[in-house]
Amino acid sequence: MPCFVVATPQRTYEAVVERGVLARAAEFVPARAGRLFVLTTEDVWRLHGARLRLGRDAEMLFFPGGEERKRLAEVETLAEEMVVRGGDRSSLLVAFGGGIVNDLGGFLAAVFMRGIPVIQAPTTLLAQVDAGVGGKTGVNLVAGKNLVGAFHQPLAALIDPSVLETLPEREYRAGLFEVLKCGIIRSPALFALLVERRDQVLARAPDILEQMIAASVRIKAEVVSADERESGLRRILNFGHTIGHALEAETGYARFLHGEAVGFGMRAAVHLAERTGCLPSGEAAEIRRAIDLYGPIPPLEGVAAEALARRLRSDKKTIQGRVHFVLPERIGQVRVVPDIDEALVRAAIAEALG
């Protein structure tokens, strides 16, 4: 049972990667907890609700799903429902679903009654290696992705690889881009596994699946423990996200899954790293080949490089007008680079758009 400790000033907790861990969820609910709430979607509950055993009854909160619905209005509606059902400062929320549910559920817990505990129970590959661990929560604005949010660490992250058996192929492949990101930023061994064992990765071979999830969660736990609030090291986790978030916002959060947008963002960042002399061309080609192994990224027709470049100015990682990019220096190492010439950025995005 791989178990990784996330140690932050706010809270120290475990990210548990284990088949069947959802059946042990009651072990992570404090005895003093009041009313329990489970935030999920109807499809996740239908497929996997029987796996989640909390030891006592819980109030169900069903979210319609969809990145375009991850908005403040939904948070208000859910909070009102919690009050009607007897929620108070002793309540506990379980976010049981994909990355959208983890993001929104974590934010709801952070602001309800000025903060109640949350347990993250991610059910997609992307959520298991990203949104479910680390305490970054948020909702979207029209202007950009996750521009309203809070750092709210969970009591635990319960990661059950067996739920991925029912994950649609497109959702699974989108999650693989986040796994690949982890390899590029910090683990040549994980990168090599994804390149060399592609058939087993795509077949969801249990041993390979657990190995790559555990490696990704270990990286996330180490980075978050060193830098909870993204003031330094944690910024490397944004590789592919700066331009990826711009793509999501520009297309109304409706055309691309988050992982697909990150895949495109990584491709653009690699072009930018090559153009700025940060990354040797040989390794740039190797990373691009790895990204292509787990595509396809949906068609990009109608998306303009100029429009994406404009979106970068409202990204939450832009500070005092300075856009920061995470660029690879080699496989397993990246650095944060600010103030890159806008012409180079537009050229790199155009190159990635093909």
C-alpha positions, -999 to +999 in steps of 0.1 A: +000+000+000+019+031-012+011+059+013+026+093+009+027+120+036+019+155+027+033+178+054+022+214+052+019+242+078-019+239+075-021+201+079-002+169+076-021+141+060-018+109+039-023+103+002-031+066+001-028+047-032-045+014-026-071-008-044-101-009-022-092+021+000-126+036-005-140+008+016-119+020+044-130+056+042-146+055+076-111+052+091-103+087+080-135+103+093-128+119+128-151+106+156-161+142+164-173+149+128-209+161+126-231+157+096-214+141+066-219+153+030-208+136-002-203+158-033-204+137-064-220+133-099-248+109-107-227+088-130-198+084-104-223+075-077-240+050-100-208+033-109-188+035-076-211+047-048-212+012-033-174+013-029-174+043-006-181+033+030-181+061+055-194+041+085-226+061+088-252+079+066-243+109+046-262+136+028-258+134-009-249+165-030-251+159-067-232+183-090-242+183-127-205+182-138-187+200-166-159+225-165-183+252-176-203+246-144-174+250-121-185+285-111-193+305-080-230+302-086-228+264-082-209+268-049-236+291-036-263+266-046-245+237-029-238+258+003-275+267+006-284+230+002-260+221+030-275+246+054-310+233+046-298+198+054-283+207+087-248+215+078-227+234+104-191+240+114-188+204+126-197+190+092-174+171+069-174+170+031-162+141+009-154+152-027-160+119-046-154+124-083-131+138-109-109+169-109-138+192-113-156+177-082-123+178-063-116+214-072-151+226-065-157+204-035-124+215-019-134+252-024-169+246-010-154+231+021-129+259+024-156+286+025-186+269+040-190+282+076-155+297+070-140+263+066-149+226+073-128+195+067-128+177+034-117+142+023-107+140-014-117+107-031-106+112-067-121+089-093-104+099-126-067+094-134-062+132-137-077+138-103-058+110-087-024+124-097-033+161-096-065+177-081-070+152-053-036+160-037-022+193-026-051+214-013-054+238-043-091+244-048-110+268-070-137+277-095-135+294-129-143+329-141-151+338-177-117+355-176-097+324-168-093+291-151-094+287-113-092+325-107-112+322-075-100+296-050-083+288-017-056+265-003-075+240+018-056+208+026-078+177+030-079+153+059-068+126+035-066+117-002-080+083-009-068+070-043-083+037-055-069+027-089-097+001-094-122+028-101-103+036-133-116+004-149-148+022-159-131+055-170-138+064-207-108+061-229-107+098-237-108+107-199-080+081-193-058+095-220-063+130-208-051+120-173-020+104-189-008+139-199-007+149-162+013+117-155+037+126-183+040+161-169+053+146-136+079+126-155+091+156-175+094+179-145+109+156-120+113+119-129+132+105-159+122+070-147+085+078-150+090+094-184+108+063-196+081+040-183+055+059-203+076+058-234+087+022-232+055+006-218+029+024-238+009-006-247+006-017-211-002+019-200-030+021-225-042-013-216-044-002-179-023-031-167-028-030-129+009-031-119+018-003-144-012+017-135-004+016-098+033+023-104+027+054-124+000+068-101+022+061-070+052+079-088+031+109-097+015+112-062+050+109-046+062+138-067+031+159-058+035+151-021+072+160-021+066+193-039+036+204-019+053+195+014+082+218+003+061+246-009+024+246+000+014+279-014+033+280-047+058+306-037+087+286-052+092+249-060+055+242-064+054+264-095+070+235-114+037+216-113+023+243-136+043+229-166+018+230-195-008+247-175-002+284-184-010+280-221-033+251-214-055+272-192-056+299-218-068+273-243-096+262-220-108+297-213-106+307-250-128+278-260-153+283-232-143+253-212-163+231-236-140+217-262-111+202-243-107+181-212-083+197-188-056+170-195-059+176-232-054+213-227-023+205-206-010+183-233-013+211-258+003+235-232+032+212-228+038+210-265+037+248-268+061+251-237+085+227-254+086+248-286+091+278-264+119+262-245+136+252-277+132+287-292+147+303-261+177+279-260+165+264-227+161+229-241+183+210-266+165+201-298+171+164-293+153+163-259+126+186-273+119+161-300+118+133-275+093+151-253+071+159-283+071+123-294+060+112-259+031+137-259+021+123-293+021+088-279-009+096-257-030+118-280-048+127-299-055+162-287-089+173-302-087+195-334-076+230-328-093+247-357-104+282-350-080+288-321-057+317-328-022+321-313-028+358-308-060+351-287-042+326-265-013+350-260-038+377-248-053+352-224-020+347-207-021+382-192-051+372-169-036+339-158-033+336-120+004+328-124+009+363-140+023+386-113+024+424-117+020+419-155+049+394-157+039+361-174+058+331-159+064+300-180+076+266-167+101+254-193+120+221-194+158+222-194+161+184-198+138+155-191+133+155-153+142+192-147+124+224-154+127+260-144+104+290-142+112+318-167+095+352-167+093+380-192+098+361-224+094+382-255+058+381-267+068+375-302+086+343-292+055+332-272+032+338-301+055+319-324+057+289-301+020+288-297+015+290-334+040+262-339+021+240-314-012+248-331+003+234-363 
